[in-house]
Amino acid sequence: MTKVHITACVDGSAISTAVCDTAAWASHVLDAPLSLLHVLEKSNTPAQEDLSGAIGLGSREHLLAELTELDEKRNKLAIEHGKHLLQDAKNRAIAAGAVSVQVEQRHDELLEALLHFEADTRLFVIGRLGGGHDLQKQTIGSHVESVVRAVQTPILMATGKFSKPGNYMLAYDGSETADRAMDRIANSPLLSGLPGHVVMVGNDCQQNRQRLQRACDLLASHGHQVQSHLLQGNVIECL
């Protein structure tokens, strides 16, 4: 199956607007159809058959029935809320120039949902944080690391209010993984036309200079305009 879609995950959190705007920009630049995905993760509420033994309700079935009814109502409200959320996101993405926008709501864990759609997805767009997190804190959401490790498709992460990029920086360490990333970037039109910076943090030696130059040459051969930077010091501070 050909990977054609951009799949963006929206959950109604404070960063969902940035996810939507980022995905719309990528869809416009790549001329790729956009799928907006809302995942209703499985409830943490224990199943009815587990409750009597877990909390000692015994024969008080009416309490179990009420708990089950409340859970069903909550699920219905979550589904309805998700539909409105997706419609608002779709309208926003279309207004921002996204191509052929469709919506999808799925009952699943986030990672499993992304893996389900991966075969048809050329780029995932996710937020740095989900609901219940403070955007002012320099942290990432609980799902991000597991998603990045498991998904093989490129991921574009929205970190805050979206603004159209005017340049980009690529952190490069000369590893095979970094080389594969460079190859993907070189062959993607997403960053074409933007000035770029390829940064390596390491010893100023011939081997590192050669590796860095090869990476820049690869990008240049595909029309990218990049500058190379070989820096020494703490990686985070240098970047």
N, C-alpha and C positions, 0 to 999 in steps of 0.2 A: 504494500500500500504506500502511495506517495504521501509524504508529509507536506501538507499544504496549509493547514490552519494555524492561526495563533490562538492559544487558549489562555484566557485570563481568569483568575480566581477572585471573585468578589464575595464579601461576607457582611457588608454593612458596617464595617469598622471605619474608624476615622481615616484610614489610608486607602479605602476602597476607591475613592474619587481619583487618587493618584494612580492606582492600578488601572482604572478605566482609561484615563487620559494617556498613560504610557502605552497601553495596548492599542489605543486608537492611532497614536502616532506611528507605532511599528506597523500596524495594518496598512496605513496609508503609504508609508515608505516602501514596504515590501509588496504592496498591491496584493495582500493576502487576506482571505476571509477570516473574520474574527468570531470566536466562540466565547461567550461569557458564561462561566461556570460558577454555580452556587452549590456548595456541598453542605448537606444537612448531615452532620456527623451523628453517629449512633448515640442514643440517649444513655446517660450513665445511671438512669433509674433502674433498679433491679426488676426483673420480670416478676409477674404475680406469683408464679409457682415458687419463687425463691423467698418471698417475704414472710410467709408464716413461720418458717423455721428460723429465719434470720432475726426477726424481731419479736417472736413469741406471740403472734396474734391468735394463734390457735383457730378456733371456730368462728372468729369475728369476720366472716366473709364480707360484710358490708364495708368494712374499712379497706379491705383489699380491693373491692369493686370501686370504691371512691378514688383510691390511688390510681387504679388503672384508667378510670374515666378522666381524671385530671391529666394523666400522661397523654392520653389520646387527644384531648383538647389542646394541650401544649404543642403537640406535633402538627395538628391542623393549622394552628396559628403560625407556627414556624414556616410551614409550607406556603401559606398565603403571604406572609411577610417576605419570603424569598422571591415569590413571583413579582411582587411590587418592586423589590430591590433590583431584580434583573431587568424589568421594563425601564426603570429609571436609568440604569446603567446603559442599556441599549440606546435609549434616546440620546444620552450624553455622547456615547461613542460615535453614533451616526453624525451628530452635529459637529464632531471634531474631525470628521473625514474618514472614519473607518470604513472598510470594504465589507459588504455582505455580512452584516452582523446577525448572529443567531444566539439563542440562549439555551442553557441546559441546567436543569436542577437534578441533583443526584443524592440519594441516601447512601452514604458511605463514609469511610475515613478519608481524609484529604489525600494522603499518599496513594491509597488504592484507587481513588478516582483519577488522579493524574496518570497513574500507570495504565489505567483503562483507556484513556484518550491519547496516550503517547504515540501510538502507531500512526495517528493521523495529524500529529502536531509538530510543527517545525520550530515553534518557540512558545515557551510558557512565560506568562507574566504573573508574578505573585507580589504580595506586599511584604515588607520587612517585618511587620507585626500584624497580628490579628486583633480580634475584639478583646477588650479587657486589658490592653497594654497601654502604657503611657508613651506617646510618640516622642516626648522630650528626652526619654532615656535612650542611650546609645546601646540598645540591645536588639536581639533578633527574636522572633517568635519561636515557640516550642517546636513547630513543625518544620522550620526552614532547613535545619541541618539534615534531618532525615530525608527530606525531599531532594536536596542537593546531592546527597550521597547515592540515592537510589535511582533518580531519573537521569537518563542519558541524553535527553534533548536539552538544548541550550535554554537557560533560564534568565529572564530579565527581571530584576528586582526593583520595585518602586520603594523608595526610602522616605519620601516626603512629598511635598507639593511638586507636581510635574512642571518642568519647563523644557522646551525643545532644546536638545543638546547642541552646543556650538563647537565642541571638540571632545576628545575622549583620551583616556589613559589606559594602557594595558600593562599590567604587572606581569613580568616575564622572568622565569628563573632557569630557563634552559632545559627543563625536564621534558620527558616525552609527552606528559599531559599538557604542558604549556605549548609545546609544538603543535599538538592536535588542535588546541584552542586557536592558535594563530592561523592554522590552515582553514578552520571554519570561518573565522572572522574575515580572512582574505577573500574567501569565496562568497561572502554574504554582502548584499547591497545595503544592509542596514546602516553602516557607518560610512559608506562611500560619499565622497565630497566633503567630509569633515576632516580638519587637521587632527592628527593623532600624535600621541607620545608613548613610546615603548620604554618602560622603565625596568631596569634590572638592578637589584641591590645585592652587591657582592664585591669580591676582591677585584681591583683594577688590574686584571691580568689578560694575557693574549687570548686564552681560552674563552673567557667571558666576553671579551670584545668581539670575538669571532661569532659566538653564539648569538649575541645581540644583533650583530650585523646581518646574519642570515635571516633572523626573524623580520628585520626591517626590510630586507631585500624581497622577501616573500610578499609582504604587504604591498611594497612599491610595485612589484610585478603585476599586481591586480588593480593598480590604479590608486592605491591609498597614499596619501601624503603624510608621512610620519617622521618624527625626530627621535633619535635614540638618546637614552640617558643611562649611564652606568654610575650608580651612587654607592657610597659606603656609609654604613651606620645601621641604626635600628630600622628594621623593615617598615614598621608602622609609621614611624616619624618621617622616614624618607618619602613614603608614598603620600 
